Structure formats: C-alpha cells, structure tokens
Amino acid sequence: MANGLGASLHDPSPAQMRTFLSALDPTDLEHGAAWLSTDDENSIEWNVDGRTVWSAPGQPVQHQLNVSVAEVVRLWCALAAGDLTAISREPWEPGNGWVETPEWRESMRIYERELDEQYWNA
C-alpha cells in the first residue's frame, strides 16, 4: 500500500489500511490518494473524493465514484486475498472517472501558484 506522498506499508491489516487512509489530506489536490497493488500488477487506487480506480493487466481501467473508506478497505482486502472475481462483480464503470470542472481548474491554478511562490521565495 502506498500514498501520493511516498509513504508505504507492506502487507497491511484492515486497521492499518483505515489509519493510512485517514492520514490523507482532503485538500491536497496532488497527493490525496492511496493505492494497494499486488505483485501481478493489479491495483486499486482510492482518492479522497471517493473516486476509486481499478487497474488490472490486460484490462481497461475502471472506476467507481463515492466509495467510502469502509468500502475501499473491503476491496483492498479482496485484492490482497487475490479475490479478483469478487472485485470484478463490483459496479465498475469504464475509465478513471476523472471529470475536470471549472472549480477544479481554479483550485489547481491557485495551488500551483502557491507552490511556485514557495519555490521562488525559498
């Protein structure tokens, strides 16, 4: 399991998964995600907005929206157990589910400006 800030944990328990997810900053547009991956390159990524993306070798990327922490922990446990059949039965939709909105673009513009200011003022 890893997150957008580079933290990782090998073979986490469900309690550790929940703790790991609760540490994500919902205001961090760039790093507000965590994922669990397997050695055979299956991966489920959860974003703080609830968007969850399943990537599997040889398969198109799929997503779900509004996935809770409890739901993604359940999915991660199924993935860790190798239960791809259970995961495939979920209500996945095609693609990664990302929708760029004017609000997102504006918040990203502000975020990037703040990063630039921090860099140049350092």
C-alpha positions in Angstrom: 0.0 0.0 0.0 1.3 3.5 -0.8 0.1 7.1 -1.0 0.8 10.1 -3.1 3.3 11.4 -0.5 5.5 8.4 -0.9 4.6 6.6 2.3 4.1 2.9 2.0 3.3 -0.2 4.1 3.8 -3.8 3.1 1.0 -6.4 3.8 -1.2 -4.0 5.9 -4.0 -5.2 8.1 -7.5 -3.6 7.6 -6.9 -1.4 10.7 -3.7 -0.2 9.2 -5.5 0.5 5.9 -8.1 2.7 7.6 -5.4 4.6 9.5 -3.4 5.1 6.3 -6.4 6.4 4.5 -7.4 8.7 7.4 -4.0 10.4 7.2 -4.7 11.7 3.7 -5.3 15.4 3.4 -8.6 16.0 1.5 -7.3 19.5 0.5 -4.2 18.2 -1.2 -5.1 18.0 -4.8 -1.9 16.4 -5.9 -1.3 13.8 -3.2 -4.8 12.9 -1.9 -4.7 9.2 -3.0 -3.6 5.8 -1.8 -3.5 2.5 -3.5 -2.9 -1.1 -2.9 -1.1 -3.1 -5.6 -0.2 -6.7 -6.0 2.9 -8.4 -7.4 0.9 -9.3 -10.5 0.2 -5.6 -11.2 -3.5 -5.4 -10.1 -4.1 -2.1 -8.3 -7.0 -0.3 -6.6 -6.5 3.4 -6.0 -8.7 5.4 -3.7 -8.9 9.2 -3.9 -10.1 11.4 -1.0 -13.1 12.5 -3.2 -14.2 8.8 -3.2 -13.2 8.1 -6.8 -11.7 4.6 -6.9 -9.8 3.2 -9.8 -9.1 -0.5 -10.6 -6.3 -1.3 -12.9 -5.7 -4.9 -14.0 -3.2 -6.2 -16.5 -4.8 -6.6 -20.0 -8.0 -4.9 -18.9 -9.2 -1.4 -19.4 -9.1 0.9 -16.4 -12.4 1.0 -14.5 -13.7 3.2 -11.7 -16.4 3.8 -9.1 -17.4 7.1 -7.6 -18.3 8.0 -4.0 -16.6 5.0 -2.5 -16.3 5.2 1.3 -13.2 4.2 3.4 -15.0 1.1 4.6 -15.8 0.1 1.0 -12.3 0.6 -0.2 -10.8 -1.4 2.7 -13.2 -4.2 1.8 -12.0 -4.0 -1.9 -8.3 -3.9 -0.8 -8.8 -6.9 1.4 -10.3 -8.8 -1.5 -7.4 -7.7 -3.7 -4.8 -8.7 -1.1 -6.5 -12.1 -0.9 -6.4 -12.5 -4.7 -10.2 -12.5 -5.0 -10.4 -10.8 -8.4 -13.8 -12.4 -9.0 -15.3 -10.5 -6.1 -13.7 -7.3 -7.3 -14.9 -7.8 -10.8 -18.5 -8.2 -9.6 -18.5 -4.6 -8.3 -20.4 -1.9 -10.2 -17.3 -0.6 -12.1 -17.7 2.0 -14.9 -15.2 2.4 -17.8 -12.3 4.8 -17.5 -10.8 6.5 -14.5 -13.8 8.6 -13.6 -12.0 11.9 -13.6 -14.1 14.9 -14.6 -12.3 18.2 -14.8 -14.6 21.0 -13.6 -14.1 24.8 -13.7 -13.9 24.7 -9.9 -11.2 22.1 -10.0 -9.2 24.1 -12.6 -9.4 27.2 -10.5 -8.3 25.4 -7.3 -5.5 23.8 -9.2 -4.4 27.2 -10.6 -4.3 28.6 -7.0 -2.5 25.5 -5.7 0.2 25.7 -8.4 0.7 29.4 -7.9 1.2 28.8 -4.1 3.8 26.1 -5.0 5.6 28.5 -7.3 5.6 31.2 -4.7 7.0 28.7 -2.1 9.8 27.7 -4.5 10.8 31.2 -5.6 10.6 32.6 -2.1 12.7 29.8 -0.5 
